[in-house]
Amino acid sequence: MPTGTVKWFDSKKGFGFIVNSAGKDVFVHFSSIQSEGFRSLKDGEEVEYEESSGDKGLMAKNVKRVAVKARQPDES
């Protein structure tokens, strides 16, 4: 499953764009976000998704946040 970074997302309008690994913009609609409650994304957040090509360009579906791994303290 490809990963990308949220370029921007407008919660009021319910859509935004993800930048894929090739540097191309991928449209994302709030209905494609797989999460509980209010579906929104934060700028700069890393996500994984399925990519498809539509009439207006690349589109993301089944968008999920990439889990951030907790950093372990250094044992110095």
N, C-alpha and C positions, 0 to 999 in steps of 0.2 A: 504494500500500500504506500503510495507516495506521501512525502511530507512536504510541508511548506511553512511559510511565516505569514501571519496576518499583516497585510499592508495597511488596511484600515477597515473598520466596520462601523456603520451608522446604526445604532440600536433603535433609533426612532423610525428610520426608513426600513430597517430589517434586512439590509444587505451590505456587502462590502467586497473586498478582494484579498486573495491569498497570492503570494509570490511563490511559484513553484521552483524546483531545483534548477530549471533552465532559465530562470529569471523572468518568466512570462506571468502575466496577471491571469488569475483564475477567479471568475465570479462565484460568490457564495451567498446564498439566500438563507435567512434564519431557519426555514423549514428543513434545511439539510444538516443542521447542527444536531448531533446526537448527545443530548444532555437533559438532565431533569430540570424542571422549572423554567425560568426565563432563559431563552436561547440567545446568547450573545457571545461575541469574541472580543478580545482585547488586542489592540495594536501591538505587534511584536511577538505575540503568542505563537508557539509552534504547534502545528496541527497535522494530523494525518487524515487522508480523505481519498475518495475515488474520483478520478478525473474523467470527464466526458466532453465531447465536442458538440456544441449546439449551433444554431443559426447565428448566434451573436458571439461565438467564440468558446473558450474553455469554461467549463462549469464544474464546480465541486459538489459532491454529494456524499452522504454518510461521513460528515466531518466530525472528528473527535480530537479533543485536546491530547497532546502528548504528555504523559506523566513526567513530572519533574522529579528526578532522583535526588533524594536528600544527600547532602554532602556529609561525609564522615569526618569527624575532627582528626587533625593530624596527631599522631602519637609521637611527640618529640621528647 
